[in-house]
Amino acid sequence: MVKIAILVREETTAKCTGKGCLKSFNGKTESFQRYKGMEVELVGFFHSGGDLEYKLAKMKEAGVEVIHVSTCMRAKYPGYRELVEKISEQFDVVGYTHGSEEGKTRKTVSVIHMENVRKIING
């Protein structure tokens, strides 16, 4: 079973219900299509505000292997690329959740660890 978490933009949570991310997760579509035919558990759905280091440590303790950085982070978070690279020190990172993998204003950045080799994938 693959344990994943979704990281969303704090400011977006003031008006977003998470429907787009959760619809994609539940249907294994868009960024979650990679899990078709696999058992996947959503362990965390958390925002970027507050003590992010603490939150990441809790996700590690819970056995999370992959963090999906939400589409709203890709579109609106100024330090998106740096955030993905930081998170990738401990987790595989998929740099969007739903919508186009290309992104409207910024290319998706994902980091997948393969055989202990860190590979940065630019949309």
Secondary structure by P-SEA (a helix, b strand, c coil): cccbbbbbbccccccccaaaaaaaaaaccccccccccbbbbbcccccccccaaaaaaaaaaacccbbbccccccccccaaaaaaaaaacccccccccccccccccccbbbbbbcccbbbbbcc
